[in-house]
């Protein structure tokens, strides 16, 4: 009997969180296909990045050097390729629905910039954010109604998709999160209250809200606190350099460069509280990590944060445009007088796909 062919397309996923999503998907489908029941073909940027068995790999590194070439391959070249692959299922992991021939098509959406209004600072330091926020909305619309289902990572994205694209075939599939804990600690000043914001320097990450809040603290509170940031020092990123040059002289601030995953986990285990003011996330992994360590959290009062945190008592939320509100919460935390708001998830989980295996089952058995 001829095997069903599953195509996993991620031709532009070559670094950072994008590569993590692709790597995780391929690892899981390799295990899912342990008995070689299916022919699995992965379209990737560079096949040398992967060695999972039970998968055939096709590289696109020489054919994907710009947005123009990516658009060409997504909407023109892949149609020609799809004719030869004869796919039963085609899963596009990078937000857009390619123009391909397959029995069933699916798209996995994880880029929230289509819901973001870029500011002048976004255009100044990372124009791609502005471009993505405009271009992605239209690229995502192309062919989207030809999918059997659209997979998204959170319910708020599902709700926005239904309003924006007038579709109902959206399935929420939370990203799989494996807790990484450590009992080790890093050495920090014992007479300080330590806050941690683990994030890459993007303009929408809203770093400056923290610095503004620090400046609003009274002298006694400022003398008690230390704020730790990763990936800022010695980073060639334009926004990182701006942040470092403008704020590194603040005595309350500790700018770190790139540190190992082990060091990040040790920091989680050592600090007193996580602060997360980002304006935009698909998920917000540090929130899940902070919760796993049982750390108090001060987070953006936005849907992504509440959904990522889930049911948790030791969390309070603040307006991402209001440094006074954050300063008040910081002061209360330092004085041990904070009354955490807590968080509860109220929507129905029954319609969600709980992991990659459930997603694969849905594609192949529905």
HELIX and SHEET records of a PDB file:
HELIX    1   1 UNK A   16  UNK A   32  1                                  17    
HELIX    2   2 UNK A   47  UNK A   49  5                                   3    
HELIX    3   3 UNK A   61  UNK A   63  5                                   3    
HELIX    4   4 UNK A   67  UNK A   72  1                                   6    
HELIX    5   5 UNK A   73  UNK A   77  3                                   5    
HELIX    6   6 UNK A   78  UNK A   85  1                                   8    
HELIX    7   7 UNK A  112  UNK A  115  5                                   4    
HELIX    8   8 UNK A  120  UNK A  125  1                                   6    
HELIX    9   9 UNK A  127  UNK A  141  1                                  15    
HELIX   10  10 UNK A  144  UNK A  146  5                                   3    
HELIX   11  11 UNK A  155  UNK A  165  1                                  11    
HELIX   12  12 UNK A  203  UNK A  205  5                                   3    
HELIX   13  13 UNK A  207  UNK A  216  1                                  10    
HELIX   14  14 UNK A  219  UNK A  222  1                                   4    
HELIX   15  15 UNK A  238  UNK A  247  1                                  10    
HELIX   16  16 UNK A  261  UNK A  270  1                                  10    
HELIX   17  17 UNK A  285  UNK A  292  1                                   8    
HELIX   18  18 UNK A  303  UNK A  309  1                                   7    
HELIX   19  19 UNK A  323  UNK A  334  1                                  12    
HELIX   20  20 UNK A  356  UNK A  365  1                                  10    
SHEET    1   A 7 UNK A  56  UNK A  59  0                                        
SHEET    2   A 7 UNK A  39  UNK A  44  1                                        
SHEET    3   A 7 UNK A   5  UNK A  10  1                                        
SHEET    4   A 7 UNK A  87  UNK A  92  1                                        
SHEET    5   A 7 UNK A 102  UNK A 108  1                                        
SHEET    6   A 7 UNK A 149  UNK A 152  1                                        
SHEET    7   A 7 UNK A 170  UNK A 172  1                                        
SHEET    1   B 6 UNK A 253  UNK A 255  0                                        
SHEET    2   B 6 UNK A 225  UNK A 229  1                                        
SHEET    3   B 6 UNK A 193  UNK A 197  1                                        
SHEET    4   B 6 UNK A 273  UNK A 276  1                                        
SHEET    5   B 6 UNK A 296  UNK A 300  1                                        
SHEET    6   B 6 UNK A 315  UNK A 318  1                                        
END                                                                             
